[in-house]
Amino acid sequence: MNPSSALGAEIHSVRFRVLATLLVFMAVGLFVSGAFTHAAQLKTLNDYVNTELQVPSKNLDALAQRGRPNSGGAGYTSLEELFTTYLRGGSPGGYESVMTLVRGGNIILPIEQQRTNLGSREVIQRVWDWRVAGQTVLRDTQIDGRQVRLAITSVSLEGRPDQGLLVVSNEIGVQRAEIIQSMWIYGLASLATLALAGVVGYLVTGRLLSPIRRLREATQSTTFEDLTKRVEVPASTDDVAQLAMNFNHMLERLESGFENQGRFVHDASHELRTPMTIIRGYLELLRAGDPADVDQTRVLLLDELDRMQELVDDLLILARSGRPDFISPDWIETDDFLVGVMNRVKVLGERRWQLDATPGGLFRADRRRLTQAVEQLAANAVKHTSEADRISVGAAWAENDDGDTPPGARPGLAKNLEIWVADTGTGIPAEDHERIFERFGKGRNSAGTEGSGLGLSIVKAIAEAHGGRVRLESEEGQGSRFVLIIPSGGGDSSGEESTGEADSAADDVVHLQVRGPSSGTEILTQAGGTP
């Protein structure tokens, strides 16, 4: 990437825009606060100067009211005497200067040196022009190149024709310049603050937004062929960290989906190749002129197509098992479910079918999918048993392994529903217990049995979709017991077997009698028969 494009990318980045927005708001805030502050200072200065300029005239008026000192309060005989007495009391300090005038007489100034030269002819002419009899006039003017505010007060003595002026000046321009200088200092300090804030903000936002940068890099490097890229999640709980975690979870779901899709394509292409080859072989060897051969080939082809259809259906179930809508849970009455399942599976083969236990209560699951799983376990049991063997179906409540109440459970209950299918058939070797749940995985004792090897994978997928699992208890030559462990989302805390409507419904199918706890072994016997 060349420098210009890199700069353009940086300018359009979230980091730059966030930082620029913050700095703009900060600059506006500093400007507004500085402007208001210095405007307030200028107004305060203006009010203060006006107030201070009024003080000398008030003092002079008070002095005239008291009369001459050491004379018993006798009045002043002339303005010159009044002004002289007043100026002996001390001249104004700071930025102020004072001058007294008598029309047609002398200009009387303090002995001390003052900041402003008020005795020039030009100033004297101005103040006589600006005076207003009986009032104090405030005027701004330039004296020796400096801005000065004058307070011009007309002075006269009662019964005397003399007219005089008390002129007090204040170099307000110098004080304003000091405030303006402080404004420039404030401006420079604000610029330095903005610069420092920009540098610190750039570093901090870079650290805070680094997951977004890594997220952008991850999206750039994520392809259909490689979904293993993950964003490093910072050790925090803010929104940016949550975004990184959500993105990683999304990639995990996408990766799982693509894996399922790839596995489906691989499995379908691998498993469908054999029946398609068989169909092609039959068609190539078909003698169209031989009706018997056509009928025989037709039967064989239909059988292969049925097998292909069954295989495709199983693959589609496994492919959909990871989707959120794979199951649609609802509340199910346990005993009614078991009786319904028994009605369906007993026709799978001539076996000694038994309903072990009906624990009663409700649980939350997808009836159709769960029925499919139990039917698959029953069909698997039929394949590995003979007519003399027993196949039993039952259920029981069990405490959760972690002791936590499942979502939606009734208060105070932490139950799993264990649904089992047990048989007294050939059993499964220990080394095959894990492999038979893999796709197309078959045990060593499955030789000669029909099936694609997807049945137990489907059972496992259905259990996991419910948040449960499958447990296998089996020994070679001793039979097998498959247990579906389903979080109930409710249940019956009593754990008692029901003897009501579910048992009455069961009488229509097979007459059973409860003999003990739901252990999955010898629990029920047929009425009038043997276990």
N, C-alpha and C positions, 0 to 999 in steps of 0.2 A: 504494500500500500504506500503510495507516494505521500509526501508531507501535506500537500494541499487537501487530498481526500481524507487523510487522517484528521486534519484540523476540522474539516467539514463534518466528519462523523462525530468528533468530540463536541462541536457546537450544537449539534442536533441530539446529543445524548441526554438522557434523563438527568444524569449528574449535573451537566452544565445548566440545564433549564431550571432545575430545583435550586441550584446555587445562585444563578442569576436572579431568580424571583426573590429569594431571600435577601440578596444584597440590594435589590431595587427597593423592597419594602423597608429595609434598614436605612437606606440612604434617604428615602422620603421621610421616614420618622425622624432621623437626625436633622434634616433640613427644617421640617415643620417645628420641631422642638426648639432648635436654635433660633429660628425666625421669631417665634413667639417670645422666647426668653429675651432676646436683644430688643425687640419692640417694647417689651415691658420695661426693660432697663432705660431705654430712651424716654419713655413716658414718665417714668419715675424721676429721671434727671430733670426733665422739663418742669414737672410739678415742684420739685425741690428747689430749683433755681428761682422760680416765680415766688415761692414762699419766702426764700431767703432775701430776695430783693425788696420785699415788703417790710422787712424788719427795721431797717434804718429809718424809714419815714415814721414808723410807729414810735421808735425811740426818740426821734426829734420832736414829735408832737408831745410826748410825755415830758420831755425836758422843758418845752415851752410852757406846759401847764404848771410845772413846779415853780417856775420863776428862777431868778438869778440866785445862785448859791450865796450864802452868808448875807442875805439882804432881807431876810424875813419873808421871802416869797414874792418880792416885788418883781413885776414883769420886766422883760427885756425891752430896752429902748431902741434897739436897732437889730436888723437881721444879721449884720456883721458880728455883733456881740453874741447873738444866739448861735450862729454857725461856728464861731471861734470856740465857744464853750463846748459845743457838741463834738468838734474835732479833737479837742484836748482829751476827750474821754477815750480815745483810741480809734485807730482806723481799722476798717474791715480787713480780715486776713483771707488766706486761701486764694481763690480765684477772683475775689471781689476788689473793686477800687471805688473811691468816693470823691465827689467834688461838689462844692457849693458855689453858687453864683448870686450876685446881687445886680439887678438891672441898673446900668449906669454906674456900677460900683466895682468892687474888687472880686477877683476869683480867689477863693480860699480853699487851699488844699492841705491835706495832712502833712506833717513834717516827714514821716517815713516814706520811703520809696514804694511806689505802687506798681502792680503788674501792667496796668493799662494807662496810657498817657491820655487823660481826659482834658488836659488844659490847652489843646491845640485850637486854633481859630475855627477850623472846620467843624470840630466836634461841638464847640460852643454855639456856633450858628445853628447846627442841627437841633440841639436840645431846646433852644429858644423857639425854633419853628415847630417842634413836636409837642410842646407843653400844652396842657389843658388846665385852666384855672380850677383850683379846688380838687384835683384828682391826681392819681399816680398813673402815669402812662408807661407801658412796657413796649419797647421797640428793639428789634434786632438790627445790627448794623456792622459794618466792617471798619475797624480801627487798626491802622498799621498792618493791614493784611490778615488780621485775626477776627473771627466772628465773635461779637460781643452782644450781650443783651443788656439794655439800659432800662433802669427804672427812674423816670423823670417825675419828680413831685414838686408842685407849685407850693411855695411857702410865703406867707405874709403875716404881719403882726396886726392885731386888732387896733384900730385907731391910727395906723401909720400907713402912708402911701407906698412904702417900699415893697418891691416885688423881688422874690428870690426863687432859686431852684436848688433842690437837693438831687444830685445825679449819682446814682449807684450803678456800677457796671459789674457784670459777671462774664468771664471768658467761657461761655458755654460751648464754644466750638472746640476748645481743647478737650473738654470732658467728653463731648460727643466723639471726638477722634479716638479717645482711649477706649470707649465702648466699641467703636467700629474696629479698632485694632484687635480687641478681644474677640470680635466676630470672626476676623481672619484667622486668629489662633484656633478658635473653635472649629472653623472649616478645615484647617490643616489637620487638626487632631481627629476630626471626623473622617477625613480621607485616609489617614493612617489607620484608624479603627476599621474602616471598610476593607482596606488592603489586608490587614491582619486577619479580619474575619473571613475574607475571601480565601486566604491561604489555609487557615485552620478549617474552614468549611469545605474546601476542596479535599483536604485529607480525610476529614470526618465523613463526608458524603461518599467519598471513594470507598471507605471502609464499610459504611452502612449499606451501600448499593453494590458491593462486590458480588453478593449472590445474584443480583440481576445481571451483572456483567457475565458471570459464569453461566447464568441461565441463557443469555444470548449466545455465548460460545457453545453451550451444549446443544441449543436448537440448530446452530449452524452445522455442527458435526454429527447430529443425529440423522441417520438415514434408515431406509428400510432394511438394509443389510446389517446395520449395527445400532441396536437400541440399548446398549449396555452403558452408555454415557450417563453419569449422574452428577448432580450439582452438589458441591460441598455445602452442608447446612451449618450456618454459624451457631455458636453456643448461646442462643438467645431465644426469646419467645415473641419477638415482634412480628409485624406483618410480613416483612421481607423474608425472615426465616420460615414463616409459615408458607409463603409462596414457593420457596425452594423445596420444602417438604412436599407440598402438593404437586409440584412439577415432577419430583422423583417418583411419587406414587402414580402419577399419570404415565410416566415412562414404564413403570413396573406393570401397569395394567396393559399398556400397549405391547410391551414385550411378551407378556403372558398371552395376549390375544394373537399376536403373530406366531408365537410358538404353537398355540393350539391350531391355528390355521395351517402352519407348516406341517404339524404332526398329522392333521387330518388329510392333507394332500398326500403326504408320504404313505400314511396307512391305507388310504383309499387306492392309490396307484399300486401299492404293493399287494394288497389283499384282493383287489379286483382283477389283477392280472391273471391269476390262476383260473377262475371261472370263465373269464373271457377267452382264455386259451382253449379251455375245454369246449366252450360253445363253438369256437372257430373250427376246432378239430372235428366235432360232430357234424358241422355243416359241410366241411370239406369231404367227409366220408359218406355223406348222405346220398343214397341212391334214390333219386326223385321218382323213378319208375316203379319202385318197390313200396306198395302201400304199408306193408308191415314195418319196413325200415323207417318210413316217414313217421308212423305212429310212435314207434319206439323212440326215435330221435326227438320227437315233439315232447314226449314225457320227460326225457332227460334234460332238454333245454329249459322246460318250464321249472324243473327242479333246481337247475343252476340259477335261473333268474330269481326264483324265490330266495335262494341262498344269498344272491347278490343284494336283493332288496333288504333282507334282514341285516346284512352286513352294513349297508349304507345307513339304515335306520339307527343301528347301534353307534356308528361313527358320528352321525348327526347329534345324537343324544350327548355323546362325550364332548363334541365341539360346542354345544350350547350350555354345557354344565357350568361354565365360568361366567355366564351372563347373569345380570341381576334378576331378570325375569324368568330364570330357569324354573324357579319354584314360585307358587302362589299359596302361601300358607293360610290356613283357616283352622278354626277350632274343630277338633275331631273327638268323638266319644270313643274311648279306647276299646271297650268291649265290642261295640258295633263294628269298629274297624277290623278287629281280629276275626270276628265271625264272617265278615265279608271276604276277608282274605282266604279263610279256610274254604269257603264256598268255591273260590276260584282255583285254588291250587290243588284241591283233591282230585281234580280231573286230569292232572298232569301224568298220572300213572297209578297202577295198582300197587299201593303201598298201605302200610298200617298208619293212617293219618291220625294225629292226636292234637287237640287243643290243650296245651299245658295249663295256662292260667289266664284269667281275665281280671286284671287288677282294678278296673273301674277308673273313673276320673276322665278329665279332658287333657288333651295336649294339642299343641299348635304345629301343624305341618301341612305339606301339600299331599292330600290323600292320593292323588293319581300317581305322583312320583314315588311315594313311599310304598304304595301297593305294587308298583312296578319293581321296586327293589326286593320286596319280600317274595314276589313271584319268581324273580330271577334266582334268589337263594333256594327256593323250593325246587325250581327246575334243575338247578345244579345238584341238589341232593338226590333228585330222581335219577340223574345220570350215574351216580356213584353208589346206588343202592339196588337191592333186588326186591322182589315182591314180598319176601319174608321180613324185610327190614322195616323199622319204624321211622317215620318223619314227624316231628312235633313242632308246633308253632305256639308261641306264647309271649307274654310280656310281663314286666314287673317294674315298679318304681325303684329308683336307686338315687342315693345322694350324689350331687355333683362332686367330681374329684376335687375341684378347687373351693367347694363350699359356697360359691357365689350363686346368687339367684339369677337365673337366665332372664333376658329381657321379656317383659310382659308377664312374668310369673305372678301368681297370687302372693300377697304379703305373707312372709314367714315361711315360704316354701322354697327349697332349693333342690329340684328334682330333675333327674333324667329319666326318660322312658327307655327301657331296654327291651327291644323286640328281637326274639331269637328264632332261628330255624335250626333244629338239631336233628341229626340222623344217626343211625347205627350202621352206616355203610363202611366203605374201605378206609376212610380216614385220609389224612394228608400228611406226608412226611414233613418234619420240622424245617428242613432246608427249603421247602416250597412255600412256606407260609407267607413270605413277602412277595415272592415272584408271581403268585397267582392273581394278585391284585393289579399287576402291571398290564398294560395293553398287550393283547395277544399272548399273554403269559399263561402257560398251562403247566400243571404238575406232572410228575413222572407217571402217576397212575391214571392220567387222562388219555393215554394212548387208546385209540379206537373209539373214543367218544366224539360225537358231533359238537360243533360249536366253533366260533371264531376266537374265543379267548377274550372276548370283550365284556362278558356278563358281569364278572366280579369288579371290573373297572367301573362299570356303570353303577353298581351298587355303592362302591366307594364314593363316586362323584355325587350321588344323590345324598348320601349321609353327610358329606362335607358341605354340600349346598345348604343343608339344614343346620350347619354349625356343629355337627356331630362327627362320628367316626364309626368304623367297623372293627370289631374284635373277633379273632378266630381262636377257638379252643379245639384242638384236634390232635389225635395220635393215630399213627398208621395202624390200621386193623381194628380201631376202637370207635370209629365214627367221628363226626365233626359237629361243631356247634358254632354257627355264625351269629354274632350279636350286633344289631344296629343300635347304637347309643345316640338317642335323639334328645336334645334339650327340650323340655316339655313346654316351656312357656306357661306353665300352670301345673295341674296335677291334683292328686288326692293325697293329703298328708296321712290319712289313716292307713294306707297300704293294704287294706282289706280287699279280698277278691269279691267281685260283685256276684250276687245271686239273683238278680232281678231280671229286667227285660232282656239283657244280653244273653243270659243263660237260656231263657225261653226261646230266643231266636236260634241259639245254637242247637236246641233239641230238634229243630227242623232238618238239620244237616247230619249231625252225629251226636249221639248221646254220650255225655262225658260226666265224670264225677271228680271233684277236687279231692286230692289226697294229701297234699303237703305244700310247702313253700315253693315259690317259683324258682327252682334251681336249674331247670332246663333238662333234668334227667328224668327219673321216674316220678311223675307227678299225678297224672290222670290215667285212668283205665277206662276202657269202653264198658258200658253197662252190660253185665252178663258175659264179658269176655275176659281176656288175659292181656297183660301189658306186653 
